[in-house]
Amino acid sequence: MLLHGILWFWLLIQTVSRVAGGDVTCKLQDNFNTRGLFKSGDVVLGGLFIVHFRTAQRNTSLHSKPEEKGLRWVQTMIFTIEEINRNPALLPNTTLGYRVMDSCDTSSEALKCTLQFLNQDEEKAPLGHQCDRSPSVPLIIGDAGSSHSAAVSRIVGLFGIPLVSYFATCACLSDKREFPTFLRTVPSDAVQVKALVSLVQRFQWTWVGVVAADSDYGQFGIQSFIEEVTNSNVCIAYIEFIPPVRTRDMIQQIVNTIGTSSARVMVLFCGEIGSLSQIRLPNYSQS
C-alpha cells in the first residue's frame, strides 16, 4: 500500500502530454514554491539542507535570517564544488553545478524538494516521444534529519538515485532492503549507543533516565540503548519522549517526571530542535 501511495502521488505531479501544433508538451502538474540556490553545470548535484526551521508562507527566498549550522552546510557544499571546478586534474572537461534547496526541518518540505529534483523543467518533446527523461540531478546530498532522510530515500530509491546524508544517524537507515540507495558520511546510532553504554558503565551509573525526541532518531536510539543495557547492571528509571508539536502541559509533564525521579543521570537522544533546551525554559522550571 505504501508503494502504491508513493507511485500515485508521483503520478499526480508528473508531467502530462498535450498535443499542440504537432508537438507533445511536457507540462508539470504543479510547481512547489521551494527555496533554493542554483548554478548550472555539466553535472548538477542536489542538496537538501535545513536553512530555516519550519516553513514560512510567501517566503520563497533565502533572504530571511537562516539557521547558522544549516548555512554552513550549504556553504561547505558550494565551496567544495567550486574547489573541484578550479582543479582541472579532478574532473577534466566537466563542470559541476548545484541545486540546493531548503527542507525547513520538515518531512513534507523535504519531499517537495525531492519531487522538484526528480522533475525536469517544462519542455517540448517531438511528437511520439514520451515525457520520460531522467531526473534533473543524479545524486542528492542530504538531509540532516533521520526521519526526513528516510522519507526522501523511499522516493529516490525508486529511481536509483543515491542519497548521501551528512547528519542522519538512525540505525534504521542501514537497512539496504528498505533504503537501497542511502549512504552517509557519519557513523550510525549503533556506534553512538555503544559509546553511551560504555560511558555509563565507566562511571558506574546504575540508575538513569532516558529522554528522546519522538522521531525515528529518538525511538530507534532508545530501542538500541535498552537492548545494549539489558545484560548489564544499568536500570532505566523513566523514558520520556519530546513530541514534535509540544504544548505547555506536555513539557510540564516531562519536567515533573524528571524532577520527581531519584535518577540523577539522564541519557538524551535529541536533535538540536526539540532537545532538552525546550524543557529548561524558566517557565517550565521547578524549584
HELIX and SHEET records of a PDB file:
HELIX    1   1 LEU A    2  ILE A   13  1                                  12    
HELIX    2   2 GLU A   68  ARG A   86  1                                  19    
HELIX    3   3 SER A  107  LEU A  118  1                                  12    
HELIX    4   4 SER A  146  VAL A  156  1                                  11    
HELIX    5   5 GLY A  157  PHE A  159  5                                   3    
HELIX    6   6 ALA A  171  SER A  174  5                                   4    
HELIX    7   7 ASP A  189  ARG A  202  1                                  14    
HELIX    8   8 ASP A  216  VAL A  229  1                                  14    
HELIX    9   9 ARG A  248  THR A  260  1                                  13    
HELIX   10  10 LEU A  276  ILE A  279  5                                   4    
HELIX   11  11 PRO A  282  TYR A  284  5                                   3    
SHEET    1   A 3 VAL A  16  ALA A  20  0                                        
SHEET    2   A 3 ASP A  23  LYS A  27 -1                                        
SHEET    3   A 3 GLU A 123  PRO A 126 -1                                        
SHEET    1   B 6 GLY A  36  LYS A  39  0                                        
SHEET    2   B 6 LEU A  96  ASP A 102 -1                                        
SHEET    3   B 6 VAL A  43  PHE A  49  1                                        
SHEET    4   B 6 ILE A 140  ILE A 141  1                                        
SHEET    5   B 6 LEU A 163  SER A 165  1                                        
SHEET    6   B 6 PHE A 182  ARG A 184  1                                        
SHEET    1   C 3 CYS A 235  ILE A 242  0                                        
SHEET    2   C 3 TRP A 207  ALA A 213  1                                        
SHEET    3   C 3 VAL A 265  PHE A 269  1                                        
END                                                                             
